[in-house]
Amino acid sequence: MTDFNKYIFPETGTAREALQLINKIGIPNMAVFIVNENQQLVGSLTDGDIRRGLLNGITIDALVGKFMNPSSKSFEDGGNNFEKVNKYKAAGIRFIPVIDENKKIVRVVDLEKLRSIIPADAVLMAGGKGERLKPYTDTTPKPMLKIGDKPIIVRNLERLANYGISNFHISVRHMADQIENGIKEYKIDNSLLNFVKEEKPLGTIGSVKLIKTFIYDTILLMNADLLTNIDFQDFYKKFLESGADMQVATIPYNIDVPYAIMDISDKNEVLSFSEKPRYTYYSNAGIYVFKKELVSLIPDNDVFDATHFMEAVIASKKKLTSYPILGYWLDIGRIEDFYKAQEDVKHIYF
């Protein structure tokens, strides 16, 4: 996890000391964030703020409070910051602190690297054996197979982190140590990684019950072996706007009938007909977002698939909605899918 403390400076320090820190960081237009004795955010300071203070007659050895901007911009941890992200990016602001309810900084985000900030825990299911991908999976766990230059699970972790998700839970079983050690070789900015291990197969969602603590009230869960450019911000926003308890990403599947289709009554009377109709069906894409409270529907230490989970959500009279993926999506489940992914990753923007 990136050490955001290097961007933090105490209000008891001087402008000279703060300028030395800014110079050491060495990023143009970089601000340091000023905190009080309780580690609460009280302002921000740039070298421009210091120059203006000096021009106004303040000495370089004065406390930073004489120079700082007391109205420092920030994001609220767990809040919906979509509009702020767009506003700050448009204004050319790069680094923004994320504060908790007590105004303490929990991390600092780089808007040059982020597309959004989604307040959710992410769960990646990485426990499968990948039997259909043999012989590649004889020695390498399926999530660690490289698509291009990176393991597929690392691609997904990095893309989720690009949407501001910082708290990850990774469910492992088969070759668990190899997955855990392999992921740790890659540095995912501003991310906390929590690995949970299934002692026995628990289905495609049962291991979620092994996770003891979620930071946020919303969980975004996906299979680790998917290659997709789904817009996670739009996926999350549609979930909020729908008022749903759970939303599942789906893949539209079209069937074109080359003949006229007739609607016939039980008395063989033709009621209507359609000339070469197209029927659209929606299949499960293996990506879900749901309220944390729904975890209570998952049984303890028992096999429970995502289909069982959605059935339980419906049976509980909760609202389940669909989100059609209109971009790229590929489930890397077969050898031919693996080969296809190697070519697609060269040409598709992720």
C-alpha positions as CSV (number, residue, x, y, z in Angstrom):
1,M,0.0,0.0,0.0
2,T,1.3,3.5,-0.9
3,D,2.6,5.4,2.1
4,F,0.4,8.5,2.1
5,N,2.0,9.8,5.3
6,K,4.8,11.3,3.1
7,Y,2.2,13.9,2.0
8,I,1.1,14.9,5.5
9,F,2.7,17.7,7.5
10,P,2.0,18.8,11.1
11,E,0.6,22.3,11.8
12,T,3.4,22.8,14.3
13,G,5.9,22.8,11.5
14,T,7.3,25.8,9.7
15,A,6.9,26.8,6.1
16,R,10.6,26.2,5.6
17,E,10.3,22.6,6.7
18,A,7.1,22.2,4.6
19,L,8.9,23.5,1.5
20,Q,11.8,21.1,2.1
21,L,9.2,18.2,2.2
22,I,7.5,19.5,-1.0
23,N,10.9,19.7,-2.7
24,K,11.7,16.2,-1.6
25,I,8.5,14.8,-3.0
26,G,9.4,16.4,-6.3
27,I,6.0,16.4,-8.0
28,P,5.0,19.7,-9.8
29,N,2.1,21.5,-8.1
30,M,2.1,19.0,-5.3
31,A,0.3,19.9,-2.1
32,V,1.0,18.6,1.4
33,F,-1.8,18.2,3.8
34,I,-1.7,19.9,7.1
35,V,-3.0,18.0,10.2
36,N,-3.5,19.0,13.8
37,E,-2.3,17.2,16.9
38,N,-5.3,14.8,16.5
39,Q,-4.2,14.0,13.0
40,Q,-7.3,15.8,11.6
41,L,-7.1,17.6,8.2
42,V,-7.0,21.4,8.8
43,G,-5.6,22.6,5.4
44,S,-3.3,22.2,2.4
45,L,-0.1,23.9,1.4
46,T,1.6,24.3,-2.0
47,D,4.9,26.0,-2.9
48,G,2.6,28.7,-4.5
49,D,0.9,29.3,-1.1
50,I,4.4,29.8,0.5
51,R,5.4,32.2,-2.3
52,R,2.3,34.3,-1.8
53,G,2.9,34.3,2.0
54,L,6.4,35.5,1.5
55,L,5.3,38.3,-0.8
56,N,2.9,39.4,1.9
57,G,5.7,39.7,4.4
58,I,5.4,36.4,6.3
59,T,8.8,35.0,7.2
60,I,9.8,31.5,5.9
61,D,10.2,30.3,9.5
62,A,6.6,31.1,10.5
63,L,4.2,28.2,11.2
64,V,2.5,26.7,8.2
65,G,-0.9,27.9,9.5
66,K,0.1,31.4,8.3
67,F,0.5,30.1,4.7
68,M,-1.9,27.2,4.2
69,N,-5.3,27.0,2.6
70,P,-7.7,26.2,5.4
71,S,-10.4,25.1,2.9
72,S,-8.5,22.0,1.6
73,K,-10.5,19.9,-0.8
74,S,-11.1,16.3,0.2
75,F,-13.2,13.2,-0.4
76,E,-15.4,11.6,2.3
77,D,-14.5,7.9,2.9
78,G,-17.6,5.9,2.0
79,G,-19.3,8.8,0.3
80,N,-20.4,9.1,-3.3
81,N,-17.6,11.4,-4.7
82,F,-18.3,11.0,-8.4
83,E,-19.1,14.7,-9.0
84,K,-16.2,15.9,-7.0
85,V,-13.8,13.6,-8.9
86,N,-14.9,15.2,-12.2
87,K,-14.8,18.7,-10.8
88,Y,-11.3,18.4,-9.3
89,K,-10.0,16.7,-12.5
90,A,-11.4,19.5,-14.6
91,A,-9.6,22.0,-12.3
92,G,-6.3,20.2,-12.8
93,I,-6.1,19.1,-9.1
94,R,-4.1,15.9,-8.8
95,F,-3.7,14.8,-5.2
96,I,-6.8,14.7,-2.8
97,P,-6.9,13.3,0.7
98,V,-9.7,11.0,1.7
99,I,-11.0,11.7,5.2
100,D,-13.2,9.7,7.6
101,E,-16.0,11.0,9.7
102,N,-13.5,12.4,12.2
103,K,-11.7,14.3,9.5
104,K,-8.7,12.0,9.8
105,I,-6.9,11.2,6.5
106,V,-7.2,7.5,5.6
107,R,-5.4,7.7,2.3
108,V,-4.4,10.2,-0.5
109,V,-5.5,9.5,-4.0
110,D,-3.9,10.6,-7.3
111,L,-6.6,11.7,-9.8
112,E,-4.2,11.2,-12.7
113,K,-4.5,7.5,-12.0
114,L,-8.1,7.2,-10.9
115,R,-11.3,7.2,-13.0
116,S,-13.5,7.4,-9.9
117,I,-13.9,6.5,-6.3
118,I,-16.3,3.7,-5.5
119,P,-17.1,3.2,-1.8
120,A,-17.2,-0.6,-1.8
121,D,-15.2,-3.6,-0.6
122,A,-14.2,-5.8,-3.5
123,V,-14.2,-9.6,-3.3
124,L,-12.5,-11.7,-6.0
125,M,-13.2,-15.4,-6.2
126,A,-10.0,-17.2,-7.1
127,G,-10.4,-20.7,-5.7
128,G,-11.1,-22.7,-8.8
129,K,-8.8,-25.3,-10.3
130,G,-9.2,-24.4,-14.0
131,E,-9.5,-28.0,-15.1
132,R,-10.5,-27.0,-18.7
133,L,-7.3,-25.0,-19.0
134,K,-4.9,-27.9,-18.5
135,P,-2.0,-28.3,-19.1
136,Y,-1.5,-24.5,-18.3
137,T,-3.1,-25.0,-14.9
138,D,-1.0,-28.0,-13.9
139,T,1.6,-25.8,-12.3
140,T,0.0,-22.3,-12.4
141,P,-3.3,-21.5,-10.7
142,K,-5.9,-20.2,-13.1
143,P,-6.0,-16.6,-11.8
144,M,-2.3,-16.3,-12.1
145,L,-2.2,-17.2,-15.8
146,K,-0.8,-14.2,-17.7
147,I,-2.9,-12.3,-20.2
148,G,-0.2,-10.3,-22.0
149,D,2.3,-9.4,-19.4
150,K,0.2,-9.7,-16.3
151,P,-1.8,-12.4,-14.4
152,I,-5.5,-12.0,-15.1
153,I,-6.3,-11.4,-11.4
154,V,-3.7,-8.6,-11.2
155,R,-5.4,-7.0,-14.2
156,N,-8.7,-7.1,-12.3
157,L,-7.2,-5.8,-9.1
158,E,-5.5,-2.9,-10.9
159,R,-8.6,-2.0,-12.8
160,L,-10.8,-2.0,-9.6
161,A,-8.1,0.1,-7.9
162,N,-8.3,2.5,-10.8
163,Y,-11.9,3.1,-9.8
164,G,-10.8,4.0,-6.3
165,I,-11.5,0.7,-4.6
166,S,-8.9,0.1,-2.0
167,N,-10.1,-2.8,0.2
168,F,-9.8,-6.2,-1.4
169,H,-10.7,-9.7,-0.2
170,I,-9.4,-12.6,-2.3
171,S,-10.9,-16.0,-1.8
172,V,-8.4,-18.8,-2.5
173,R,-8.1,-22.6,-2.2
174,H,-6.3,-24.4,-5.0
175,M,-2.6,-23.4,-5.0
176,A,-3.5,-20.7,-2.5
177,D,0.1,-19.8,-1.5
178,Q,1.1,-19.4,-5.1
179,I,-1.7,-16.9,-5.7
180,E,-1.0,-15.0,-2.5
181,N,2.7,-14.7,-3.1
182,G,2.3,-13.9,-6.8
183,I,-0.1,-11.1,-6.2
184,K,2.1,-9.5,-3.5
185,E,4.9,-9.2,-6.1
186,Y,2.8,-6.5,-7.8
187,K,2.3,-3.3,-6.0
188,I,-1.4,-2.2,-6.2
189,D,-1.6,1.5,-5.2
190,N,-3.5,2.4,-2.1
191,S,-4.8,-1.2,-1.6
192,L,-5.3,-3.4,1.4
193,L,-5.3,-7.2,0.5
194,N,-7.1,-9.7,2.7
195,F,-6.8,-13.4,1.7
196,V,-9.4,-15.9,2.8
197,K,-8.8,-19.6,2.3
198,E,-11.5,-22.2,1.8
199,E,-10.7,-25.4,3.6
200,K,-13.2,-27.2,1.4
201,P,-15.1,-26.1,-1.8
202,L,-17.8,-23.6,-0.9
203,G,-19.2,-22.8,-4.3
204,T,-19.0,-19.6,-6.3
205,I,-20.0,-17.3,-3.4
206,G,-20.0,-19.4,-0.2
207,S,-16.5,-18.2,0.9
208,V,-17.8,-14.6,1.3
209,K,-19.1,-15.8,4.7
210,L,-15.5,-16.4,5.8
211,I,-14.7,-12.7,5.5
212,K,-14.9,-11.3,9.0
213,T,-15.0,-7.5,8.4
214,F,-16.1,-5.3,5.6
215,I,-15.3,-1.6,5.7
216,Y,-18.1,-0.4,3.5
217,D,-21.8,-1.1,3.3
218,T,-21.6,-2.2,-0.3
219,I,-19.7,-5.2,-1.7
220,L,-18.6,-5.6,-5.3
221,L,-17.9,-9.3,-6.1
222,M,-16.4,-10.8,-9.3
223,N,-14.8,-13.9,-10.6
224,A,-11.0,-13.4,-10.8
225,D,-10.7,-15.0,-14.2
226,L,-12.7,-12.5,-16.2
227,L,-11.3,-10.1,-18.8
228,T,-13.6,-7.1,-19.1
229,N,-13.7,-3.4,-19.6
230,I,-17.0,-2.9,-17.8
231,D,-17.4,0.7,-16.5
232,F,-17.4,0.0,-12.7
233,Q,-18.5,3.5,-11.9
234,D,-21.6,3.3,-14.2
235,F,-22.2,-0.2,-12.8
236,Y,-22.2,1.1,-9.3
237,K,-24.2,4.3,-10.1
238,K,-27.0,2.2,-11.8
239,F,-27.1,0.1,-8.6
240,L,-27.6,3.2,-6.5
241,E,-30.1,4.8,-8.8
242,S,-32.2,1.6,-9.1
243,G,-32.7,1.3,-5.3
244,A,-31.7,-2.3,-5.7
245,D,-30.4,-4.6,-2.9
246,M,-28.3,-6.5,-5.5
247,Q,-27.3,-6.0,-9.1
248,V,-25.9,-8.6,-11.4
249,A,-23.9,-7.8,-14.6
250,T,-25.2,-9.6,-17.6
251,I,-24.1,-10.4,-21.2
252,P,-26.7,-9.8,-23.9
253,Y,-27.0,-12.9,-26.1
254,N,-28.9,-12.4,-29.4
255,I,-30.7,-15.1,-31.4
256,D,-31.7,-14.2,-34.9
257,V,-34.4,-16.4,-36.4
258,P,-34.2,-16.6,-40.2
259,Y,-37.9,-17.2,-40.7
260,A,-41.2,-15.6,-39.9
261,I,-42.4,-16.7,-36.4
262,M,-46.1,-17.1,-35.8
263,D,-48.0,-16.7,-32.5
264,I,-50.5,-19.6,-32.5
265,S,-53.4,-20.1,-30.1
266,D,-54.3,-23.4,-28.5
267,K,-56.9,-23.7,-31.3
268,N,-54.3,-23.3,-34.0
269,E,-55.4,-19.9,-34.8
270,V,-52.7,-17.6,-36.0
271,L,-52.8,-14.5,-33.8
272,S,-49.8,-12.6,-35.2
273,F,-46.4,-13.2,-36.8
274,S,-43.0,-11.6,-36.7
275,E,-40.7,-11.5,-39.8
276,K,-37.2,-12.8,-38.9
277,P,-37.3,-11.7,-35.3
278,R,-34.4,-11.2,-32.9
279,Y,-34.6,-12.5,-29.4
280,T,-32.3,-11.2,-26.7
281,Y,-31.4,-13.2,-23.6
282,Y,-29.1,-12.2,-20.7
283,S,-26.6,-14.5,-19.2
284,N,-24.8,-14.1,-15.9
285,A,-21.4,-12.2,-16.3
286,G,-20.0,-13.2,-12.9
287,I,-19.9,-9.6,-11.5
288,Y,-22.2,-8.5,-8.7
289,V,-22.8,-5.5,-6.4
290,F,-24.9,-5.9,-3.3
291,K,-25.6,-4.5,0.1
292,K,-23.5,-5.9,2.9
293,E,-26.6,-6.9,4.9
294,L,-27.3,-9.6,2.3
295,V,-24.3,-11.6,3.4
296,S,-26.6,-13.0,6.2
297,L,-28.4,-15.0,3.4
298,I,-25.2,-17.0,2.8
299,P,-25.0,-20.2,5.0
300,D,-21.9,-20.9,7.2
301,N,-19.3,-23.3,5.8
302,D,-21.6,-24.8,3.1
303,V,-21.6,-24.9,-0.7
304,F,-23.4,-21.9,-2.0
305,D,-23.3,-20.7,-5.6
306,A,-24.1,-17.2,-6.9
307,T,-27.3,-18.6,-8.4
308,H,-28.3,-19.8,-5.0
309,F,-27.6,-16.4,-3.6
310,M,-29.7,-14.6,-6.2
311,E,-32.5,-17.1,-5.6
312,A,-32.3,-16.3,-1.8
313,V,-32.4,-12.6,-2.6
314,I,-35.5,-12.9,-4.7
315,A,-37.1,-15.2,-2.1
316,S,-36.4,-12.6,0.6
317,K,-38.4,-10.1,-1.4
318,K,-35.3,-8.0,-2.0
319,K,-34.8,-6.1,-5.2
320,L,-32.4,-7.7,-7.8
321,T,-31.6,-5.9,-11.0
322,S,-29.6,-6.6,-14.1
323,Y,-26.9,-4.5,-15.7
324,P,-26.1,-5.4,-19.3
325,I,-22.4,-5.1,-20.2
326,L,-22.2,-3.3,-23.6
327,G,-18.4,-3.4,-23.7
328,Y,-15.9,-6.2,-23.7
329,W,-16.3,-9.3,-21.6
330,L,-14.6,-12.7,-21.7
331,D,-14.7,-15.6,-19.3
332,I,-11.4,-17.3,-19.6
333,G,-12.6,-20.8,-19.0
334,R,-11.3,-22.8,-22.0
335,I,-8.1,-23.0,-23.9
336,E,-9.6,-21.2,-26.9
337,D,-10.8,-18.3,-24.5
338,F,-7.2,-18.1,-23.2
339,Y,-5.8,-17.7,-26.7
340,K,-8.5,-15.2,-27.6
341,A,-7.7,-13.1,-24.6
342,Q,-4.0,-12.9,-25.6
343,E,-5.0,-11.3,-28.9
344,D,-7.8,-9.1,-27.5
345,V,-5.7,-7.5,-24.8
346,K,-3.5,-6.1,-27.6
347,H,-6.3,-4.1,-29.2
348,I,-9.0,-3.3,-26.6
349,Y,-8.8,-0.4,-24.1
350,F,-9.1,-1.6,-20.6
